[in-house]
Amino acid sequence: MDAIRRSLLGQLARLSAGAALVPLSSLAQAGINQQPTRREGDPTKRYGMLIDLRQCIGCQACTVSCHIENAAPLGQFRTTVSQYEVQHQESGELATFMLPRLCNHCENPPCVPVCPVEATYQQQDGIVVVDSDRCVGCAYCVNACPYDARFINERTQTADKCTFCAHRLEAGLLPACVESCVGGARIIGDMRNPDSQISRMIQEHRDALMVLQPEKNTLPQVFYLGMDERFTTRPVAEPVGSAVLFHDRRLLRESLAGSPRVNLR
């Protein structure tokens, strides 16, 4: 895990200020496939999201608001909050913990180079989107995503996913999930702006931030605060829950574990 930690800290170190943030040249060093040229979007910005697991209460307001905003088919979602029952090994006490999931808008997205018609592409602001007019529904990108964040829209028969509500960002609005978050757990912003809330939080919590499956070398731009690194590399198909620490008979959400019910030492 030390190598993973060093890799993430190295990535965060590039998020210091100005145009030096997440240089596009880093794509040339990616180990997946050669990434197509980015297009559209504001090249002066790099959007990312920070999710504070300590603040998520599992109300599913983000899931519902996203579903309405983006008119997803019934039963298909661009973002979800998984809820897991966690059991403390010693006391036997149970608790429910939350893991918000969405597209990670990776700096090195594996879903992009596999698209045979370049319907999936990355904007210059880092947001990964799908051109539904070009998409042929082959699902290559769905299979390539290590975060299970894509699906084939039953109505359009094209790939669908979270886009950080790019249409709202362009209009100066927050994504639907961020705007509706009751606990204020989701923070989105321009990481190239050192004065943005997300930049300040990244700076403040630099050593505590984690990403899902860092060993995939996708460089996710969705950061989790309150995650234990022991649980970041669970297989995609496995449910991911939250680890628990007990202190003064109170539950402190600290991390993610790997099954709906997890026994903790």
Backbone as JSON, one array per atom type, in Angstrom:
{
  "sequence": "MDAIRRSLLGQLARLSAGAALVPLSSLAQAGINQQPTRREGDPTKRYGMLIDLRQCIGCQACTVSCHIENAAPLGQFRTTVSQYEVQHQESGELATFMLPRLCNHCENPPCVPVCPVEATYQQQDGIVVVDSDRCVGCAYCVNACPYDARFINERTQTADKCTFCAHRLEAGLLPACVESCVGGARIIGDMRNPDSQISRMIQEHRDALMVLQPEKNTLPQVFYLGMDERFTTRPVAEPVGSAVLFHDRRLLRESLAGSPRVNLR",
  "N": [[0.81, -1.21, 0.0], [2.12, 1.15, 0.42], [3.27, 2.04, -1.95], [1.01, 2.66, -3.41], [-0.03, 4.7, -1.83], [2.02, 6.6, -2.11], [1.78, 7.12, -4.82], [-0.78, 8.31, -4.99], [-0.4, 10.56, -3.35], [1.53, 11.81, -4.82], [0.03, 12.5, -7.04], [-1.8, 14.28, -5.88], [-0.04, 16.22, -5.16], [0.38, 17.55, -7.47], [-1.8, 19.07, -7.63], [-1.6, 21.71, -6.81], [-1.63, 24.52, -7.62], [-2.76, 26.87, -10.13], [-1.96, 26.53, -13.69], [-0.41, 24.33, -13.56], [-1.73, 22.23, -12.51], [-2.71, 18.9, -12.77], [-1.39, 18.14, -15.43], [-1.9, 17.86, -18.94], [-0.02, 16.43, -20.27], [0.53, 14.26, -18.74], [-0.97, 12.18, -19.62], [0.44, 10.94, -21.61], [2.09, 9.24, -20.29], [0.51, 7.28, -19.38], [-0.61, 3.96, -18.61], [-2.47, 2.41, -19.98], [-3.92, 2.69, -22.64], [-3.24, 4.61, -25.59], [-4.5, 7.82, -25.26], [-7.17, 9.48, -26.9], [-7.2, 12.81, -28.4], [-8.23, 15.42, -26.31], [-11.33, 17.22, -26.31], [-13.6, 20.03, -26.6], [-15.15, 21.73, -23.76], [-13.75, 23.74, -21.07], [-10.46, 24.58, -21.23], [-9.01, 25.75, -19.22], [-9.87, 24.84, -16.84], [-10.14, 22.16, -14.4], [-12.19, 19.83, -13.43], [-13.18, 18.22, -10.42], [-14.3, 15.95, -7.81], [-14.93, 15.81, -4.36], [-15.8, 13.59, -1.86], [-17.1, 13.54, 1.24], [-17.17, 11.11, 3.41], [-17.87, 11.12, 6.04], [-19.97, 12.78, 6.28], [-22.06, 11.83, 4.79], [-25.35, 10.66, 4.88], [-26.87, 8.76, 3.76], [-29.34, 9.34, 2.55], [-30.21, 9.25, -0.04], [-30.94, 11.39, -1.61], [-29.3, 12.48, -3.54], [-29.22, 10.45, -5.46], [-31.88, 10.38, -6.33], [-32.32, 13.03, -7.26], [-30.44, 13.2, -9.32], [-31.43, 11.23, -11.01], [-33.83, 12.36, -11.81], [-32.99, 14.8, -12.97], [-31.44, 13.96, -15.14], [-33.06, 12.27, -16.5], [-33.01, 9.41, -16.45], [-33.65, 5.97, -17.32], [-36.16, 3.97, -15.63], [-34.93, 2.29, -12.87], [-32.27, 2.44, -13.6], [-29.23, 4.1, -12.94], [-27.16, 6.99, -12.65], [-25.68, 7.74, -10.52], [-25.23, 6.35, -7.29], [-25.92, 5.44, -3.87], [-24.55, 3.15, -2.0], [-25.58, 1.0, 0.62], [-24.45, -0.58, 3.54], [-24.4, -3.21, 5.91], [-22.53, -3.38, 8.75], [-20.63, -5.3, 10.93], [-19.25, -5.28, 14.13], [-16.49, -7.12, 15.15], [-15.8, -7.82, 17.78], [-17.72, -6.74, 19.61], [-20.1, -7.28, 18.32], [-21.99, -5.49, 17.59], [-24.06, -3.76, 15.23], [-23.99, -1.64, 12.35], [-25.0, 0.76, 9.87], [-23.55, 1.8, 6.87], [-22.37, 4.09, 4.36], [-21.65, 4.32, 0.85], [-21.13, 6.45, -1.6], [-21.35, 6.24, -5.13], [-20.11, 6.84, -8.42], [-19.26, 7.95, -11.77], [-15.76, 8.25, -12.07], [-14.37, 10.12, -13.53], [-11.75, 9.91, -14.6], [-8.29, 10.83, -14.83], [-6.88, 9.35, -16.57], [-8.73, 7.79, -18.35], [-9.96, 4.54, -18.83], [-12.14, 3.88, -20.33], [-12.31, 5.49, -22.55], [-10.31, 5.11, -24.74], [-11.11, 2.62, -25.72], [-13.41, 2.89, -27.14], [-14.85, 2.35, -30.24], [-15.83, 4.24, -32.0], [-15.26, 6.68, -31.03], [-17.2, 7.84, -29.43], [-17.33, 8.05, -26.71], [-15.58, 10.36, -24.89], [-13.09, 12.62, -23.58], [-13.43, 15.76, -22.14], [-11.75, 18.95, -22.33], [-11.75, 20.0, -19.82], [-11.58, 17.83, -18.25], [-13.86, 16.31, -17.76], [-15.55, 13.33, -18.47], [-17.5, 12.32, -21.12], [-20.37, 11.18, -23.09], [-21.17, 10.93, -26.44], [-24.17, 10.55, -27.54], [-25.23, 10.48, -30.06], [-23.3, 9.37, -31.64], [-22.66, 7.0, -30.41], [-22.73, 3.45, -30.56], [-23.65, 1.55, -28.93], [-22.09, -0.67, -28.17], [-20.99, -1.42, -25.79], [-18.34, -1.64, -25.01], [-17.03, 0.3, -23.51], [-18.44, 0.14, -21.14], [-17.65, -2.32, -20.15], [-14.97, -1.79, -19.84], [-14.72, 0.03, -17.79], [-13.5, 0.25, -14.55], [-14.97, 0.83, -12.34], [-17.59, 0.22, -12.41], [-19.39, 2.1, -13.35], [-20.85, 2.7, -15.57], [-23.55, 2.16, -17.91], [-25.77, 0.58, -20.27], [-28.16, 2.49, -21.62], [-31.49, 1.73, -21.39], [-33.51, 2.88, -22.84], [-32.39, 4.51, -24.87], [-30.48, 2.87, -25.89], [-27.78, 3.37, -25.82], [-24.52, 4.12, -24.41], [-24.41, 5.25, -21.04], [-23.89, 7.49, -18.29], [-22.6, 9.19, -15.33], [-22.0, 12.64, -15.75], [-20.95, 14.65, -14.29], [-22.92, 16.48, -14.4], [-22.47, 18.24, -16.62], [-23.81, 20.06, -18.25], [-25.09, 21.67, -16.43], [-22.95, 22.76, -15.0], [-21.81, 24.33, -17.01], [-23.69, 26.3, -17.13], [-23.27, 27.62, -14.82], [-24.24, 26.38, -12.58], [-24.59, 24.02, -9.84], [-23.95, 20.47, -9.96], [-26.75, 18.2, -9.97], [-26.7, 16.25, -7.94], [-24.93, 17.31, -6.07], [-26.13, 19.71, -5.35], [-28.41, 18.8, -4.07], [-27.55, 17.38, -1.89], [-28.03, 16.51, 1.35], [-26.37, 16.39, 3.6], [-24.2, 17.82, 2.77], [-22.08, 16.43, 1.7], [-20.9, 16.13, -0.78], [-18.56, 17.72, -2.72], [-17.8, 19.74, -5.37], [-15.69, 21.15, -7.89], [-13.39, 23.46, -9.48], [-10.25, 22.31, -9.73], [-8.02, 23.57, -10.53], [-8.2, 26.07, -9.61], [-6.92, 27.6, -6.95], [-8.35, 28.77, -4.92], [-10.81, 27.6, -4.79], [-13.38, 25.66, -3.15], [-12.97, 22.88, -3.21], [-10.24, 22.7, -3.81], [-9.14, 23.86, -1.54], [-9.97, 22.01, 0.39], [-8.68, 19.7, -0.48], [-6.07, 20.45, -0.05], [-6.11, 20.78, 2.72], [-6.81, 18.23, 3.68], [-5.01, 16.5, 2.59], [-3.37, 14.22, 3.27], [-5.25, 12.4, 4.06], [-6.96, 11.72, 2.04], [-8.44, 9.4, -0.27], [-8.73, 7.2, -3.12], [-10.78, 5.1, -5.2], [-9.67, 1.88, -6.1], [-6.81, 2.46, -6.72], [-4.66, 1.13, -7.8], [-5.23, 0.59, -10.43], [-4.3, 2.58, -12.0], [-5.75, 4.64, -13.16], [-6.06, 7.15, -12.25], [-8.24, 8.47, -10.65], [-10.56, 11.18, -10.33], [-12.34, 11.6, -8.37], [-12.42, 11.97, -5.06], [-12.21, 10.49, -1.84], [-12.97, 11.24, 1.48], [-12.25, 10.03, 4.63], [-11.83, 7.36, 4.21], [-10.45, 4.11, 4.55], [-7.34, 2.88, 3.54], [-7.0, 0.15, 3.32], [-9.2, -0.89, 2.13], [-9.53, -0.07, -0.47], [-8.96, -1.49, -2.73], [-10.73, -3.5, -3.45], [-12.28, -6.1, -5.41], [-14.11, -5.27, -8.39], [-16.65, -6.43, -8.65], [-17.39, -7.01, -6.11], [-19.35, -6.07, -3.28], [-19.0, -2.97, -1.52], [-18.41, -1.84, 1.66], [-18.52, -0.02, 4.79], [-15.96, 0.47, 7.14], [-15.75, 0.36, 10.71], [-15.05, 2.14, 13.66], [-15.08, 1.95, 17.18], [-15.79, 4.18, 19.78], [-16.15, 5.45, 22.91], [-18.66, 4.31, 22.87], [-19.77, 5.21, 20.59], [-20.29, 5.3, 17.05], [-17.81, 5.79, 14.66], [-17.48, 6.77, 11.47], [-15.03, 5.57, 9.39], [-13.91, 4.17, 7.25], [-13.81, 1.96, 4.36], [-15.09, -1.26, 3.74], [-15.23, -4.72, 2.57], [-17.68, -6.23, 2.12], [-21.27, -6.85, 2.39], [-21.82, -7.45, 5.07], [-19.48, -7.0, 7.5], [-16.94, -8.26, 9.5], [-15.06, -6.83, 12.0], [-11.86, -6.49, 13.46]],
  "CA": [[0.0, 0.0, 0.0], [2.97, 2.33, 0.44], [3.42, 2.53, -3.33], [-0.27, 3.28, -3.78], [-0.11, 5.97, -1.11], [2.95, 7.54, -2.74], [1.22, 7.5, -6.12], [-1.86, 9.26, -4.77], [0.15, 11.81, -2.83], [2.19, 12.46, -5.94], [-1.02, 13.1, -7.86], [-2.32, 15.44, -5.16], [0.99, 17.26, -5.14], [0.25, 18.32, -8.7], [-3.0, 19.89, -7.53], [-1.21, 22.81, -5.92], [-2.18, 25.8, -8.06], [-2.53, 27.32, -11.5], [-2.01, 25.63, -14.84], [0.39, 23.13, -13.31], [-2.6, 21.2, -11.99], [-3.03, 17.78, -13.65], [-0.98, 18.46, -16.79], [-2.38, 16.92, -19.94], [1.09, 15.6, -20.71], [0.56, 13.04, -17.95], [-1.63, 11.12, -20.37], [1.43, 10.23, -22.41], [2.74, 8.27, -19.44], [-0.5, 6.35, -18.92], [-0.27, 2.6, -18.96], [-3.61, 1.65, -20.49], [-3.86, 2.85, -24.08], [-3.06, 6.01, -25.96], [-5.76, 8.53, -25.14], [-7.47, 10.43, -27.98], [-7.1, 14.22, -28.06], [-9.4, 15.96, -25.62], [-12.04, 18.26, -27.06], [-14.68, 20.74, -25.91], [-14.87, 22.07, -22.38], [-12.85, 24.86, -20.78], [-9.12, 24.04, -20.95], [-8.42, 26.39, -18.05], [-10.44, 24.22, -15.64], [-10.09, 20.72, -14.22], [-13.2, 19.53, -12.42], [-13.07, 17.02, -9.6], [-15.27, 15.89, -6.72], [-14.5, 15.25, -3.08], [-16.95, 13.08, -1.11], [-16.79, 13.4, 2.67], [-17.96, 9.99, 3.9], [-18.31, 11.41, 7.41], [-21.17, 13.61, 6.22], [-23.12, 11.15, 4.03], [-26.33, 10.02, 5.76], [-27.59, 7.74, 3.01], [-30.73, 9.75, 2.3], [-30.47, 8.99, -1.46], [-31.4, 12.59, -2.32], [-28.45, 12.62, -4.73], [-29.65, 9.46, -6.44], [-33.18, 10.78, -6.88], [-32.19, 14.28, -8.02], [-29.72, 12.87, -10.55], [-32.34, 10.46, -11.86], [-34.81, 13.3, -12.39], [-32.29, 15.78, -13.79], [-30.9, 13.36, -16.35], [-34.11, 11.45, -17.13], [-32.55, 8.03, -16.63], [-34.74, 4.99, -17.31], [-36.49, 3.41, -14.34], [-34.04, 1.21, -12.45], [-30.9, 2.7, -14.01], [-28.79, 5.27, -12.2], [-25.83, 7.53, -12.91], [-25.01, 7.75, -9.23], [-25.95, 5.6, -6.26], [-25.3, 5.36, -2.55], [-24.7, 1.79, -1.48], [-25.68, 0.92, 2.07], [-23.97, -1.88, 3.99], [-24.47, -3.53, 7.32], [-21.2, -3.71, 9.22], [-20.66, -5.88, 12.27], [-18.0, -5.24, 14.86], [-16.16, -8.5, 15.48], [-15.74, -8.05, 19.22], [-18.97, -6.41, 20.31], [-21.26, -7.8, 17.61], [-22.9, -4.4, 17.24], [-24.23, -3.53, 13.8], [-24.2, -0.27, 11.91], [-25.17, 0.91, 8.43], [-22.65, 2.82, 6.36], [-22.72, 4.52, 3.01], [-20.6, 4.55, -0.14], [-21.59, 7.05, -2.86], [-20.62, 5.77, -6.31], [-20.38, 7.56, -9.66], [-18.1, 7.98, -12.66], [-14.63, 8.91, -11.41], [-13.81, 11.12, -14.44], [-10.33, 9.65, -14.42], [-7.32, 11.54, -15.66], [-6.47, 8.37, -17.56], [-9.95, 6.96, -18.39], [-9.86, 3.36, -19.69], [-13.35, 3.78, -21.16], [-12.21, 6.34, -23.75], [-9.61, 4.56, -25.91], [-11.71, 1.39, -26.24], [-14.6, 3.21, -27.94], [-14.47, 2.24, -31.65], [-16.32, 5.37, -32.8], [-14.92, 7.88, -30.26], [-18.4, 8.45, -28.84], [-16.9, 8.39, -25.36], [-14.38, 11.18, -24.98], [-12.8, 13.47, -22.41], [-13.37, 17.18, -22.42], [-10.52, 19.6, -21.88], [-11.87, 20.25, -18.39], [-11.44, 16.55, -17.57], [-15.11, 15.57, -17.66], [-15.73, 12.28, -19.47], [-18.89, 12.36, -21.58], [-20.74, 10.26, -24.16], [-21.95, 11.49, -27.54], [-25.18, 9.53, -27.82], [-25.5, 10.43, -31.49], [-22.27, 8.53, -32.25], [-22.55, 5.73, -29.7], [-23.39, 2.32, -31.22], [-24.14, 0.63, -27.9], [-21.3, -1.9, -28.14], [-20.7, -1.67, -24.37], [-16.91, -1.79, -24.72], [-16.69, 1.22, -22.43], [-19.07, -0.38, -19.92], [-16.79, -3.39, -19.66], [-13.64, -1.26, -19.53], [-14.76, 0.85, -16.57], [-13.24, -0.56, -13.36], [-15.78, 1.31, -11.23], [-18.98, -0.18, -12.64], [-20.1, 3.38, -13.35], [-21.52, 2.89, -16.86], [-24.59, 1.2, -18.26], [-26.43, 0.83, -21.55], [-29.48, 3.06, -21.39], [-32.51, 0.86, -21.99], [-34.37, 3.64, -23.75], [-31.64, 5.01, -26.02], [-29.56, 1.81, -26.32], [-26.43, 3.92, -25.89], [-23.85, 4.18, -23.12], [-24.86, 6.35, -20.18], [-23.07, 7.6, -17.08], [-22.49, 10.52, -14.73], [-21.19, 13.62, -16.49], [-20.8, 15.8, -13.38], [-23.93, 17.44, -14.87], [-21.7, 19.24, -17.37], [-24.72, 21.09, -18.76], [-25.35, 22.6, -15.33], [-21.7, 23.48, -14.73], [-21.66, 25.35, -18.05], [-24.64, 27.37, -16.82], [-22.93, 28.19, -13.53], [-25.0, 25.7, -11.53], [-23.99, 22.81, -9.28], [-24.6, 19.22, -10.36], [-27.96, 17.91, -9.2], [-26.38, 15.48, -6.73], [-24.26, 18.19, -5.11], [-27.11, 20.69, -4.9], [-29.44, 18.18, -3.24], [-26.95, 16.61, -0.8], [-28.49, 17.03, 2.63], [-25.25, 16.52, 4.53], [-23.09, 18.57, 2.19], [-20.96, 15.5, 1.59], [-20.29, 16.18, -2.11], [-17.98, 19.02, -3.07], [-17.25, 19.74, -6.72], [-15.14, 22.45, -8.24], [-12.23, 23.56, -10.37], [-9.05, 22.06, -8.94], [-6.97, 24.48, -10.97], [-8.39, 27.31, -8.88], [-6.5, 27.33, -5.58], [-9.3, 29.35, -3.97], [-12.07, 26.86, -4.8], [-13.57, 24.86, -1.94], [-12.35, 21.56, -3.34], [-8.79, 22.86, -3.72], [-8.81, 24.1, -0.14], [-10.15, 20.77, 1.14], [-7.61, 18.8, -0.87], [-4.87, 20.92, 0.64], [-6.27, 20.57, 4.16], [-6.91, 16.81, 4.01], [-4.17, 15.82, 1.6], [-2.88, 12.92, 3.73], [-6.36, 11.52, 4.4], [-7.77, 11.42, 0.87], [-8.26, 8.12, -0.93], [-9.52, 6.96, -4.33], [-11.09, 3.69, -5.41], [-8.81, 1.08, -6.96], [-5.69, 3.26, -7.24], [-3.71, 0.28, -8.52], [-5.61, 0.54, -11.83], [-3.57, 3.67, -12.68], [-6.67, 5.49, -13.91], [-6.0, 8.47, -11.62], [-9.6, 8.99, -10.44], [-10.69, 12.56, -9.85], [-13.31, 11.6, -7.28], [-11.64, 11.69, -3.87], [-13.0, 10.17, -0.66], [-12.42, 11.61, 2.78], [-12.78, 9.1, 5.62], [-11.67, 6.0, 3.68], [-9.26, 3.37, 4.96], [-6.7, 2.38, 2.33], [-7.09, -1.31, 3.24], [-10.4, -1.31, 1.42], [-9.67, 0.62, -1.75], [-8.62, -2.35, -3.87], [-11.66, -4.61, -3.56], [-12.71, -6.36, -6.79], [-15.25, -4.46, -8.83], [-17.92, -7.11, -8.48], [-17.69, -7.17, -4.7], [-19.91, -4.9, -2.61], [-18.04, -2.24, -0.69], [-19.09, -1.26, 2.81], [-17.73, 0.92, 5.57], [-15.4, -0.03, 8.39], [-16.25, 1.08, 11.87], [-14.29, 2.18, 14.89], [-15.94, 2.26, 18.31], [-15.14, 5.06, 20.75], [-17.17, 5.96, 23.83], [-19.93, 3.71, 22.46], [-20.27, 5.9, 19.39], [-19.69, 4.82, 15.81], [-17.12, 6.79, 13.86], [-17.24, 6.27, 10.13], [-13.64, 5.82, 9.06], [-13.32, 3.52, 6.1], [-14.62, 1.09, 3.53], [-14.74, -2.67, 3.81], [-15.51, -5.38, 1.31], [-18.86, -7.07, 1.96], [-22.42, -6.24, 3.03], [-21.61, -7.53, 6.51], [-18.03, -7.12, 7.69], [-16.47, -8.41, 10.88], [-13.87, -6.02, 12.21], [-11.11, -6.8, 14.67]],
  "C": [[0.85, 1.27, 0.0], [3.13, 2.92, -0.95], [2.16, 3.22, -3.8], [-0.4, 4.64, -3.11], [0.81, 7.0, -1.75], [2.42, 8.03, -4.08], [0.12, 8.53, -5.96], [-1.34, 10.59, -4.27], [0.89, 12.56, -3.93], [1.2, 13.14, -6.84], [-1.55, 14.36, -7.19], [-1.31, 16.57, -5.13], [0.91, 18.13, -6.38], [-0.97, 19.24, -8.66], [-2.75, 21.12, -6.68], [-1.83, 24.12, -6.35], [-1.93, 25.99, -9.54], [-2.57, 26.23, -12.54], [-1.19, 24.37, -14.62], [-0.47, 21.97, -12.84], [-2.94, 20.17, -13.06], [-2.65, 18.08, -15.09], [-1.46, 17.41, -17.77], [-1.26, 16.01, -20.42], [1.18, 14.31, -19.92], [-0.1, 11.88, -18.67], [-0.62, 10.31, -21.17], [2.12, 9.14, -21.61], [1.77, 7.21, -18.95], [-0.2, 4.94, -19.42], [-1.4, 1.8, -19.55], [-3.57, 1.62, -22.01], [-3.63, 4.31, -24.38], [-4.42, 6.7, -25.97], [-5.96, 9.46, -26.33], [-7.34, 11.87, -27.49], [-8.39, 14.69, -27.38], [-10.03, 17.06, -26.46], [-13.18, 18.82, -26.23], [-14.3, 21.02, -24.46], [-13.86, 23.2, -22.26], [-11.47, 24.34, -20.42], [-8.45, 24.67, -19.74], [-8.91, 25.75, -16.75], [-10.13, 22.72, -15.61], [-11.04, 20.38, -13.06], [-12.89, 18.22, -11.7], [-14.12, 17.07, -8.51], [-14.62, 15.26, -5.5], [-15.76, 14.84, -2.32], [-16.51, 12.82, 0.32], [-17.7, 12.32, 3.25], [-18.48, 10.23, 5.31], [-19.63, 12.16, 7.41], [-22.33, 12.92, 5.5], [-24.04, 10.41, 4.99], [-27.18, 9.0, 5.02], [-29.03, 8.07, 2.68], [-31.17, 9.48, 0.86], [-31.03, 10.2, -2.21], [-30.59, 12.79, -3.59], [-28.89, 11.68, -5.84], [-30.94, 9.9, -7.13], [-33.05, 12.03, -7.75], [-31.46, 14.06, -9.33], [-30.63, 12.15, -11.52], [-33.34, 11.38, -12.56], [-34.13, 14.25, -13.36], [-31.89, 15.2, -15.14], [-31.83, 12.36, -17.02], [-33.64, 10.03, -17.43], [-33.74, 7.08, -16.61], [-34.96, 4.44, -15.9], [-35.56, 2.24, -14.03], [-32.6, 1.36, -12.88], [-30.46, 4.04, -13.45], [-27.38, 5.69, -12.59], [-25.01, 7.63, -11.63], [-25.87, 7.01, -8.23], [-25.23, 5.78, -4.93], [-25.57, 3.97, -2.01], [-24.7, 1.81, 0.04], [-25.31, -0.49, 2.51], [-24.07, -2.01, 5.49], [-23.11, -4.04, 7.77], [-21.28, -4.18, 10.66], [-19.3, -5.81, 12.92], [-17.71, -6.63, 15.41], [-16.21, -8.78, 16.98], [-17.07, -7.84, 19.9], [-20.2, -7.01, 19.63], [-22.26, -6.73, 17.22], [-22.9, -4.16, 15.74], [-24.41, -2.04, 13.52], [-24.34, -0.26, 10.4], [-24.29, 2.05, 7.95], [-22.81, 2.98, 4.86], [-21.48, 4.67, 2.12], [-21.21, 5.14, -1.4], [-20.71, 6.59, -4.02], [-21.06, 6.57, -7.53], [-19.17, 7.43, -10.56], [-16.99, 8.78, -11.98], [-13.93, 9.94, -12.28], [-12.28, 11.11, -14.37], [-9.47, 10.55, -15.31], [-6.85, 10.64, -16.81], [-7.62, 7.37, -17.75], [-9.82, 5.76, -19.32], [-11.06, 3.19, -20.61], [-13.2, 4.51, -22.49], [-11.51, 5.65, -24.92], [-10.24, 3.29, -26.48], [-12.91, 1.66, -27.13], [-14.23, 3.2, -29.42], [-14.89, 3.42, -32.5], [-16.06, 6.71, -32.11], [-16.17, 8.62, -29.77], [-18.15, 8.84, -27.39], [-15.61, 9.18, -25.47], [-14.25, 12.04, -23.73], [-12.69, 14.91, -22.84], [-12.06, 17.76, -21.89], [-10.56, 19.97, -20.4], [-11.85, 18.96, -17.58], [-12.7, 15.73, -17.47], [-15.23, 14.58, -18.8], [-17.21, 12.22, -19.84], [-19.1, 11.34, -22.7], [-21.57, 11.02, -25.2], [-22.94, 10.42, -27.98], [-25.53, 9.42, -29.3], [-24.49, 9.53, -32.21], [-22.23, 7.13, -31.66], [-23.35, 4.63, -30.41], [-23.83, 1.26, -30.21], [-23.37, -0.67, -27.8], [-20.92, -2.34, -26.73], [-19.24, -1.94, -24.08], [-16.52, -0.92, -23.53], [-17.27, 0.75, -21.1], [-18.17, -1.44, -19.29], [-15.41, -2.88, -19.24], [-13.6, -0.49, -18.22], [-14.54, -0.01, -15.34], [-14.12, -0.18, -12.17], [-17.26, 0.99, -11.39], [-19.89, 1.05, -12.69], [-20.89, 3.64, -14.62], [-22.6, 1.83, -17.06], [-25.11, 1.53, -19.65], [-27.86, 1.26, -21.26], [-30.53, 2.25, -22.13], [-33.36, 1.58, -23.01], [-33.62, 4.04, -25.02], [-30.73, 3.95, -26.65], [-28.15, 2.35, -26.59], [-25.84, 3.96, -24.48], [-24.29, 5.42, -22.35], [-24.03, 6.32, -18.91], [-23.18, 8.99, -16.5], [-21.59, 11.4, -15.59], [-20.84, 14.82, -15.61], [-21.83, 16.87, -13.73], [-23.23, 18.6, -15.6], [-22.58, 20.37, -17.88], [-25.06, 22.11, -17.68], [-24.11, 23.41, -14.99], [-21.49, 24.6, -15.74], [-22.57, 26.55, -17.81], [-24.37, 28.02, -15.47], [-23.67, 27.57, -12.36], [-24.22, 24.5, -11.01], [-24.66, 21.58, -9.89], [-25.77, 18.91, -9.44], [-27.64, 17.19, -7.9], [-25.75, 16.35, -5.66], [-25.28, 19.16, -4.51], [-28.09, 20.09, -3.91], [-28.87, 17.45, -2.03], [-27.28, 17.23, 0.55], [-27.33, 17.29, 3.59], [-24.09, 17.34, 4.01], [-21.86, 17.72, 1.99], [-20.23, 15.61, 0.26], [-19.83, 17.6, -2.42], [-17.38, 18.9, -4.46], [-16.67, 21.12, -7.02], [-13.95, 22.32, -9.16], [-10.97, 23.41, -9.53], [-7.87, 22.88, -9.41], [-7.09, 25.84, -10.29], [-8.03, 27.06, -7.42], [-7.46, 27.87, -4.53], [-10.63, 28.61, -3.94], [-12.15, 26.0, -3.54], [-12.87, 23.52, -2.04], [-10.84, 21.65, -3.25], [-8.37, 23.07, -2.27], [-8.93, 22.82, 0.68], [-9.09, 19.74, 0.78], [-6.32, 19.17, -0.15], [-4.94, 20.59, 2.13], [-6.2, 19.09, 4.53], [-6.04, 15.93, 3.12], [-3.79, 14.4, 2.03], [-4.01, 11.93, 3.99], [-7.18, 11.1, 3.19], [-7.41, 10.08, 0.24], [-9.09, 8.1, -2.21], [-9.78, 5.47, -4.42], [-10.13, 3.06, -6.41], [-7.64, 1.87, -7.57], [-4.7, 2.44, -8.05], [-4.03, 0.16, -10.01], [-4.92, 1.63, -12.67], [-4.49, 4.51, -13.57], [-6.65, 6.93, -13.41], [-7.4, 9.07, -11.48], [-9.58, 10.41, -9.92], [-11.9, 12.71, -8.94], [-12.56, 11.1, -6.05], [-12.57, 11.46, -2.68], [-12.25, 10.57, 0.6], [-13.07, 10.72, 3.83], [-12.69, 7.66, 5.18], [-10.38, 5.38, 4.2], [-8.65, 2.72, 3.73], [-6.75, 0.86, 2.22], [-8.24, -1.76, 2.35], [-10.6, -0.61, 0.09], [-9.48, -0.3, -2.94], [-9.53, -3.56, -3.98], [-12.03, -4.84, -5.02], [-13.98, -5.61, -7.12], [-16.57, -5.1, -8.49], [-18.33, -7.25, -7.03], [-18.33, -5.91, -4.12], [-18.85, -4.25, -1.74], [-18.8, -1.56, 0.42], [-18.19, -0.3, 3.54], [-17.23, 0.28, 6.83], [-15.82, 0.88, 9.52], [-15.23, 1.04, 12.99], [-15.25, 2.57, 16.01], [-15.17, 3.11, 19.32], [-16.24, 5.68, 21.6], [-18.56, 5.55, 23.38], [-20.56, 4.44, 21.29], [-19.55, 5.35, 18.17], [-19.06, 5.98, 15.08], [-16.87, 6.18, 12.49], [-15.81, 6.6, 9.7], [-13.23, 5.22, 7.72], [-14.31, 2.65, 5.37], [-14.16, -0.34, 3.68], [-15.36, -3.39, 2.63], [-16.71, -6.28, 1.22], [-20.01, -6.43, 2.7], [-22.36, -6.33, 4.56], [-20.15, -7.85, 6.74], [-17.71, -7.24, 9.15], [-15.15, -7.69, 11.03], [-13.19, -6.43, 13.51], [-11.1, -5.59, 15.59]]
}
